[in-house]
Amino acid sequence: MNEAARAEGPVVDLLVVGGGINGAGIARDAVGRGLSVLLVEQDDLAAHTSSSSTKLIHGGLRYLEYGEFRLVREALIERERLWGMAPHIIWPLRFVLPQTQSPRPAWMVRLGLFLYDHLGGRKKLPGTETIDLGRTRYGNGLKQSKGKAFVYSDCWVQDSRLTVLNARDAADRGADIRTRTKLISAQRVGEGWVATIEDESGQREVKARVLVNAAGPWVADVLGRVPDANVDRGVRLIKGSHIIVDRLYEGDHAFMLQNPDRRIVFTIPYEGRFTLIGTTDEPWEGAPAKAQISAGETSYLLETVNRYFTKGLSESDVVWSYAGIRPLYDDKAGSASAVTRDYVLDLDAGEGRAPMLSIFGGKITTYRKLAEHALEELARFFPDAKPAWTAGATLPGGDMADFETFVGKLVAARPGLPADLLRRLARAYGTCVDDLLGSAGTLADLGEDLGGHLTTREVEYLREREWARTAEDILYRRSKLGLHVPPGTSERLTAYLAAQPMAVTAS
């Protein structure tokens, strides 16, 4: 019996390897065009890079300095588009850029901000303004609280939830999403693929017309599992790390801090009580793996904020940290900061040669456009596919006119539930919150409280609808409740998950 005959089930149009933002976005776009899709992810959705970003939907102001005009324009166009698609997990943020310690002249920064305001057709976000720090609230907490600064707009995103919602929408449209499932090998058989995948139940073979390698930091590793893969393209792994501290200053604005080495660090309001500080750019040597912040990176971030703010910080003030590996396209740039954040799509195909599309680079802001470009690359293999459709198509929970109005109606409709709980649930699930809450009118209706209003009702929703399997999945990727819940919550959650067998799969 030949390899193709041994493989189980029908031939899917796309086998997507990787459950980060690019893989989930491609799966969603493809299934919406009428293609059949199987996505496999060796860990959890957004387990690595896609939950370790600075959590911004932005054009990348500093990329203008490296001449990345195409990338910045595309990202700026996507910025307001994504906000409209998911207003529950994406919202506007004002950034203060002090010139008090700037290594760049004010005219250069202002010119860059002028381009930033006009390059991407901004419509809803407010433009740049020039301020005197001493005459506004923005100077509060700064060591040099007087002097010129610029204030501009970008957006914040719950990055891991953006990934999950793309996967959820893909599954709702018919895609097969499988987490904790690893690609072992893939080989061309005729004009298609036979791939071996492995999950907790063992190995099996599947057939596909096209293989999409969206494995992020593992893109080269996947290429190594394909005997005759084209390996002309290179990936450069760059580690970016962040620290979380108690609220550093008052206000709902962020800061973009310029360092003497010309690198920049953001300080961003985070989860109400905290400030997020990041990121770093360090080369990652060796095979990709779970990343952790280094002592040197922690010192660099602390030194940056201590240079600018009156509230001095030390390592003991760090309440949490996270790090991720960015799989950037290797453009042979000298420094890690200068490596392009643009993406490259490498199509390995030919006459009688089953196509494989590998994704190098990219950033979370441009994931939707990247997916659209990926399907354009594959269009000749699927002449009957429907046209592009995702621009403006809301993600699950995003079909609302205004978030605050939605929350107000939700609180009024369920007076027996705490308003702060309803706001948190609305931020996570948007209009899908009614699916989670059902007829619940009181906390008792939501089952056991495992800690910090994390109820068994919500846990079961995340297991059944969002592929959550572990306490880490729930506390640090589907939410950031791990920063808020009382001690012992993770252990209670782990015990609950072990005691309750899964009754329903997410797809």
Rosetta blueprint (number, residue, H / E / L):
1 M L
2 N L
3 E H
4 A H
5 A H
6 R H
7 A L
8 E E
9 G E
10 P E
11 V E
12 V E
13 D E
14 L E
15 L E
16 V E
17 V E
18 G L
19 G L
20 G L
21 I H
22 N H
23 G H
24 A H
25 G H
26 I H
27 A H
28 R H
29 D H
30 A H
31 V H
32 G H
33 R L
34 G L
35 L L
36 S L
37 V E
38 L E
39 L E
40 V E
41 E L
42 Q L
43 D L
44 D L
45 L L
46 A L
47 A L
48 H L
49 T H
50 S H
51 S H
52 S L
53 S L
54 T L
55 K L
56 L E
57 I E
58 H L
59 G L
60 G L
61 L H
62 R H
63 Y H
64 L H
65 E H
66 Y H
67 G L
68 E L
69 F H
70 R H
71 L H
72 V H
73 R H
74 E H
75 A H
76 L H
77 I H
78 E H
79 R H
80 E H
81 R H
82 L H
83 W H
84 G H
85 M H
86 A L
87 P L
88 H L
89 I L
90 I E
91 W E
92 P E
93 L E
94 R E
95 F E
96 V E
97 L E
98 P E
99 Q L
100 T L
101 Q L
102 S L
103 P L
104 R L
105 P L
106 A H
107 W H
108 M H
109 V H
110 R H
111 L H
112 G H
113 L H
114 F H
115 L H
116 Y H
117 D H
118 H H
119 L L
120 G L
121 G L
122 R L
123 K L
124 K L
125 L L
126 P L
127 G L
128 T L
129 E E
130 T E
131 I E
132 D E
133 L H
134 G H
135 R H
136 T L
137 R H
138 Y H
139 G H
140 N L
141 G L
142 L E
143 K L
144 Q L
145 S L
146 K L
147 G L
148 K E
149 A E
150 F E
151 V E
152 Y E
153 S E
154 D E
155 C E
156 W E
157 V E
158 Q L
159 D H
160 S H
161 R H
162 L H
163 T H
164 V H
165 L H
166 N H
167 A H
168 R H
169 D H
170 A H
171 A H
172 D H
173 R L
174 G L
175 A L
176 D E
177 I E
178 R E
179 T L
180 R L
181 T L
182 K E
183 L E
184 I E
185 S E
186 A E
187 Q E
188 R E
189 V E
190 G L
191 E L
192 G E
193 W E
194 V E
195 A E
196 T E
197 I E
198 E E
199 D E
200 E L
201 S L
202 G E
203 Q E
204 R E
205 E E
206 V E
207 K E
208 A E
209 R E
210 V E
211 L E
212 V E
213 N E
214 A L
215 A L
216 G H
217 P H
218 W H
219 V H
220 A H
221 D H
222 V H
223 L H
224 G L
225 R L
226 V L
227 P L
228 D L
229 A L
230 N L
231 V L
232 D L
233 R L
234 G L
235 V E
236 R E
237 L E
238 I E
239 K E
240 G E
241 S E
242 H E
243 I E
244 I E
245 V E
246 D E
247 R L
248 L L
249 Y L
250 E L
251 G L
252 D L
253 H L
254 A E
255 F E
256 M E
257 L E
258 Q E
259 N L
260 P L
261 D L
262 R L
263 R L
264 I E
265 V E
266 F E
267 T E
268 I E
269 P E
270 Y E
271 E L
272 G L
273 R L
274 F E
275 T E
276 L E
277 I E
278 G E
279 T L
280 T L
281 D L
282 E E
283 P E
284 W L
285 E L
286 G L
287 A L
288 P L
289 A L
290 K L
291 A L
292 Q L
293 I L
294 S L
295 A H
296 G H
297 E H
298 T H
299 S H
300 Y H
301 L H
302 L H
303 E H
304 T H
305 V H
306 N H
307 R H
308 Y H
309 F E
310 T L
311 K L
312 G L
313 L L
314 S L
315 E H
316 S H
317 D H
318 V E
319 V E
320 W E
321 S E
322 Y E
323 A E
324 G E
325 I E
326 R E
327 P E
328 L E
329 Y E
330 D L
331 D L
332 K L
333 A L
334 G L
335 S L
336 A H
337 S H
338 A H
339 V L
340 T L
341 R L
342 D L
343 Y E
344 V E
345 L E
346 D E
347 L E
348 D E
349 A E
350 G E
351 E L
352 G L
353 R E
354 A E
355 P E
356 M E
357 L E
358 S E
359 I E
360 F E
361 G E
362 G L
363 K L
364 I H
365 T H
366 T H
367 Y H
368 R H
369 K H
370 L H
371 A H
372 E H
373 H H
374 A H
375 L H
376 E H
377 E H
378 L L
379 A H
380 R H
381 F H
382 F L
383 P L
384 D L
385 A L
386 K L
387 P L
388 A L
389 W L
390 T L
391 A L
392 G L
393 A L
394 T L
395 L L
396 P L
397 G L
398 G L
399 D L
400 M L
401 A L
402 D L
403 F H
404 E H
405 T H
406 F H
407 V H
408 G H
409 K H
410 L H
411 V H
412 A H
413 A H
414 R L
415 P L
416 G L
417 L L
418 P L
419 A H
420 D H
421 L H
422 L H
423 R H
424 R H
425 L H
426 A H
427 R H
428 A H
429 Y H
430 G H
431 T H
432 C H
433 V H
434 D H
435 D H
436 L H
437 L H
438 G L
439 S L
440 A L
441 G L
442 T L
443 L H
444 A H
445 D H
446 L H
447 G L
448 E L
449 D E
450 L L
451 G L
452 G L
453 H L
454 L L
455 T E
456 T H
457 R H
458 E H
459 V H
460 E H
461 Y H
462 L H
463 R H
464 E H
465 R H
466 E H
467 W L
468 A L
469 R L
470 T L
471 A H
472 E H
473 D H
474 I H
475 L H
476 Y H
477 R H
478 R H
479 S L
480 K L
481 L H
482 G H
483 L H
484 H L
485 V L
486 P L
487 P L
488 G L
489 T H
490 S H
491 E H
492 R H
493 L H
494 T H
495 A H
496 Y H
497 L H
498 A H
499 A H
500 Q L
501 P L
502 M L
503 A L
504 V L
505 T L
506 A L
507 S L
